[in-house]
Amino acid sequence: MRKAKLSVVNEFKVGKIDPRIYGSFIEHLGRAVYGGIYEPTHATADEDGFRKDVIDEVRKLNVPIVRYPGGNFVSGYNWEDGVGPIEERPKRLELAWGVTEPNSFGTNEFMKWCKKADTTCMMAVNLGLRGPEEARNLVEYCNHKSGSYYSDLRIKHGVKEPHNIKLWCLGNEMDGDWQIGHKTAYEYGRIASESAKVMKWVDPDIELVLSGSSNLGMKTFGDWELQTLDLAYDKVDYVSLHQYYDNKTGDTDSFLAKSMAMDEFIKTVICICDTVKGKKHSKKQVNLSFDEWNVWYHSNGDYVERWSVAPHQLEDYYNFEDALLVALMLMTLLKHADRVKIACLAQLVNVIAPIMTENNGGIFEQTIFYPFMHLSNYARGSVLLSNVTCDKHDSKEFTDIPDMDCIATVSDDETELTVFAVNRCKSEDYTLSVNMLDLDGFEAVEHIEMAGFGALDGNNFVSAPVKPSLAPLPTTDGRACDIHIKPFSWNVIRFKKK
Ligand code: AHR
């Protein structure tokens, strides 16, 4: 049995957790909308055509924001196509994903769905084929009370009260040549800055996210952030980061170390934001919105019929090692709670998602559903400064990978402390000694674990064996305890003040 030590300090906190770090994403892509959140013919559909079984699952995940409507989709989207009488809405060739968009679901339907799913919208505007004018009009349509062309149009469409959407993305992945209307950093920085200006003139209370690099591997990474922030710094509140990981080589040790690369990515973007702040002698701090992150590769290469409507697209079936990396990625985001204020697991239903549905049929929870649900429900409040000591190992792609990764969080009223831990090793049991340096009177009330699974084990519509269970409770003396952490496992140990 190997030994690890986790020392936590309540006095010094990494940062308060912005609940929006538990966001997710619904794009008009594959069966995320049609057959996912919206399926009027489904047995559980409500009067608006929303699947109630999906809403129940989304509620379990406790997601406070959902990014919409894309993704790559947004760069070719006319928001006007998706409002007004459904029978008058045009069908469009959707170039980002090579399908047909029926537009029977749009902004007002999504906003209604958000209310029913206990969430809010993070809206993206099209800065690919469109620009400041259409972005400004959409803010007016959504947020202006009445008495102007677009606010009155919303009222004519049956929505009396404004949606009051407070968080907006200025386009999507504009650095990528796959993007409709791809731009250079200068072109994007200028259009983002001018769009931001008029959007905030319509509603000064909105917050704006500048599109950063599509991933750490982009040749323009770094320079893109420097140039675009230089052009738009005063007008934006966040810069975005996107990152998906895969295990195409079947090298689990390297795969589970990829959260270390994510950590470097975050640190670098923080440095760039602060460099621009310094250069501009600005008092304002731009924070991070990691608004696309997940594992994505299982469905790569799947056949999609061109111009079909809502095909099976990007439907990854996740396995247990994916669940461990999702846990590690979200823990990495939380370790930067002082600067990462928003994050979106991409995506929410059917498309690289924790929730899977069958058309007119069943539903199941993917392996990655559980660590996200645990962190979203139990890692609320603040992340504590902590120190972990354990053995390290190397892989083909990384060196000095800690066997164990842990974080600790405390609730706002300081009555609940939760330790989250991943054991990356396939064959080593660990004793994790938790030492609460300046906390006392806590007892363990629950140890949830996901352990005993093979790396490739997964769930499907017929059988879903990969799920959490309860482990025996460790004994505490109020401030210290030894916890048995099984090999290759995900753990949530909840303490409450006696
Ligand atoms: O989430 C799937 C796609 O990944 C999004 O549309 C795009 O922004 C990213 O490349």
Boltz pocket constraint, residues with backbone or C-beta under 6 A from the ligand:
constraints:
  - pocket:
      binder: B
      contacts: [[A, 27], [A, 70], [A, 71], [A, 72], [A, 73], [A, 172], [A, 173], [A, 214], [A, 292], [A, 346], [A, 347]]
      max_distance: 6.0
